Amino acid sequence: MTNHLWSMLRLKAENEQELKEKYRQVYIQTYVRDVDGNEIKLYEWSGRRVRFNEHAFEHAFSESSDYKLSQGVHDIPFSKKRARCILWIKEVLAASAGTIERRVSIRRDSRNRPKKNRVLLVIEEKYVVVLEEKKGSNDLYFITAYPATKDYIENVIKKDSSILEIKKAPVLTATEAKP
């Protein structure tokens, strides 16, 4: 079994739709609002607030069978691979482990308007969190998060973005480490 920086969430259900709904509830209660309906406030390590929308779940936890030909359209409505990493998003925002590259990219939306994205790439996991910067707001908006292939990272992410910062999570020194 492969070791990861963070634990994967492996939920069980009677069928695919029920499983998707269980992961949706985890997403909502972890990132959108708690069980009492209170808005959850999360911040990335630089102090900027990251806002999560309940409707982002559909895009963030679906995927394309072929990113080269999909043009961003997802033909797989629920991705277990993405869903199992659902709790990693908050760990990436906090930069709790690993080496994270903060990158910037400009993408065009469906109306051909430029959108400025922050891409957080966890090197050790090949895990990507995409946040959008909106004009007139200091907040960032969650778009998606997914495990990527080396090919995708090299040919899409690194090709289409510029690096802004490399964040290394704090590590224990030899005197702080416990035996």
Secondary structure as the mmCIF struct_conf table of DSSP 4:
data_model
#
loop_
_struct_conf.conf_type_id
_struct_conf.id
_struct_conf.beg_label_comp_id
_struct_conf.beg_label_asym_id
_struct_conf.beg_label_seq_id
_struct_conf.end_label_comp_id
_struct_conf.end_label_asym_id
_struct_conf.end_label_seq_id
BEND BEND1 LEU A 5 TRP A 6
HELX_LH_PP_P HELX_LH_PP_P1 SER A 7 LEU A 9
BEND BEND2 GLU A 14 ASN A 15
HELX_RH_AL_P HELX_RH_AL_P1 GLU A 16 TYR A 27
HELX_RH_PI_P HELX_RH_PI_P1 ILE A 28 VAL A 32
STRN STRN1 ARG A 33 ARG A 33
TURN_TY1_P TURN_TY1_P1 VAL A 35 ASP A 36
BEND BEND3 GLY A 37 GLY A 37
HELX_LH_PP_P HELX_LH_PP_P2 ASN A 38 ASN A 38
STRN STRN2 GLU A 39 GLU A 39
HELX_LH_PP_P HELX_LH_PP_P3 ILE A 40 ILE A 40
STRN STRN3 LEU A 42 TYR A 43
TURN_TY1_P TURN_TY1_P2 TRP A 45 SER A 46
BEND BEND4 GLY A 47 GLY A 47
STRN STRN4 ARG A 49 ARG A 51
TURN_TY1_P TURN_TY1_P3 GLU A 54 HIS A 55
HELX_RH_AL_P HELX_RH_AL_P2 ALA A 56 ALA A 60
TURN_TY1_P TURN_TY1_P4 PHE A 61 PHE A 61
STRN STRN5 GLU A 63 GLU A 63
BEND BEND5 SER A 65 SER A 65
HELX_RH_AL_P HELX_RH_AL_P3 TYR A 67 SER A 70
TURN_TY1_P TURN_TY1_P5 GLN A 71 GLY A 72
STRN STRN6 ILE A 76 ILE A 76
BEND BEND6 PRO A 77 PRO A 77
HELX_RH_AL_P HELX_RH_AL_P4 LYS A 80 ALA A 83
TURN_TY1_P TURN_TY1_P6 ARG A 84 LEU A 87
HELX_RH_AL_P HELX_RH_AL_P5 TRP A 88 ALA A 94
TURN_TY1_P TURN_TY1_P7 ALA A 95 ALA A 95
BEND BEND7 ALA A 97 GLY A 98
STRN STRN7 THR A 99 ARG A 108
TURN_TY1_P TURN_TY1_P8 SER A 110 ARG A 111
BEND BEND8 ASN A 112 ASN A 112
STRN STRN8 PRO A 114 VAL A 122
TURN_TY1_P TURN_TY1_P9 ILE A 123 LYS A 126
STRN STRN9 TYR A 127 GLU A 133
TURN_TY1_P TURN_TY1_P10 LYS A 135 GLY A 136
BEND BEND9 ASN A 138 ASN A 138
STRN STRN10 LEU A 140 PRO A 147
HELX_RH_AL_P HELX_RH_AL_P6 LYS A 150 TYR A 152
HELX_RH_PI_P HELX_RH_PI_P2 ILE A 153 ILE A 157
HELX_RH_AL_P HELX_RH_AL_P7 LYS A 158 ASP A 160
STRN STRN11 SER A 162 LYS A 168
TURN_TY1_P TURN_TY1_P11 ALA A 174 GLU A 176
BEND BEND10 ALA A 177 ALA A 177
#
